[in-house]
Amino acid sequence: MSTINLVASGLVLGAIAGAFYLAILWISLRWAIDQRSPGIWIAGGALRFGVLLAASLLAFRLHPPPTVVISALAGFALARFAAIRVAKSGLSPDDRGARHGDLT
């Protein structure tokens, strides 16, 4: 497999892992707020930790080159930036600062 294919696959897999991680975070927070149950936060946190741990262990078992690991981290970061952009687009301008204590 060429280096470009390895880097691209690392980017895609990192983005998938990031999207899954953030989806679990969003779902667990929404349920916890609606149900007012700290057990959901704990279960969601354990599930997110397990996903990242499994992905990390798989990556270390496969011994990828450093460029693939860096591209996977970049994919994870891209998924995070995309999730923030999507989340902010769904909020009205009045809610953007009020929900998170940010006044800017």
N, C-alpha and C positions, 0 to 999 in steps of 0.2 A: 504494500500500500504506500502511496506517495505521501510526502510530508503535508502537502496541501489537503489531501483527503483526511489525514489524521487530525490536523488542526481543525478542519471543518467539522469532523465528527465530534471532537472534543467540545467545540463551541455549541453544537446542537444538543449534545447530551447535558452539558452544563446548563443550557437554557431550559431544557425539559426538567432537570432536577430543581432548578430555581423556581420554575412555574409551579411545580408540584408542591414544593416547600411553602411557597407563598399562598397557594390555594388552601392548603391545610391550615395555615395561620389564619387566613380570612374566615374560613368556615368555623374554626374553633372559637374565634373571637365573637363572631356573630351569634353563635349558639350560646356562648357563655353570657353574653350581654342579655340576650332574650330570656334565658332560663335562670340567670343569676346563680350559676353553679360553678364553683371553683374546680370541681372534678373534671369538667370539660376542658378547662385551661390546662390542667395537668395532663390529661389524655392527649390533647392536641400537641402539647410540648413534647411528650414522649414519642408520639408518632413522627413529628418533625425531626427530632433527634435521631430516631431510628432510621429514617430515610437518608439523612446525611451520613450517618455512620455506615450504612450499607453501601452507599455510593463511594465513600472514601475507602472502605475495605476492598471493594471491587477494583477501584483504581490502583490501589497499592499491590494487589495480587497480580494485576496485568502488567505492571512495571512500564507505564507509558513514558515516552520521552517528556522532558520538562515543557516543551512547547505545547503538548497536548493538555497537560495539567493547567498551564497558564490560560490556554484558550477555553478550557472548561470553566475556570473561574471567571473569565470574561463573559462567557455565556450566562453564568449565574447572575453576574452583575447586570447584564443587559435585561434579563428577566425581571430583576428587581426594579430597574428604572422604568421598564414598560408597565409593571404593575402599579407603580406610583403614579405614572401618567394617566393610566386608566382610572385609578381611584380618584384622582383630583378632577378628572373631567366629569365624573358623576356627581360631584358636590357643587352646590350653588356657591357663589362668591361669599355669601354670609357664613356658610358652614365651614369653609376651608380653614379659617383660623379658630373658630369657636370650638370645634371638636377636639383639637389637639393642643390648645393653649398657645398657639402661635399667633402673634399679632401682626405679622407681615403678610 
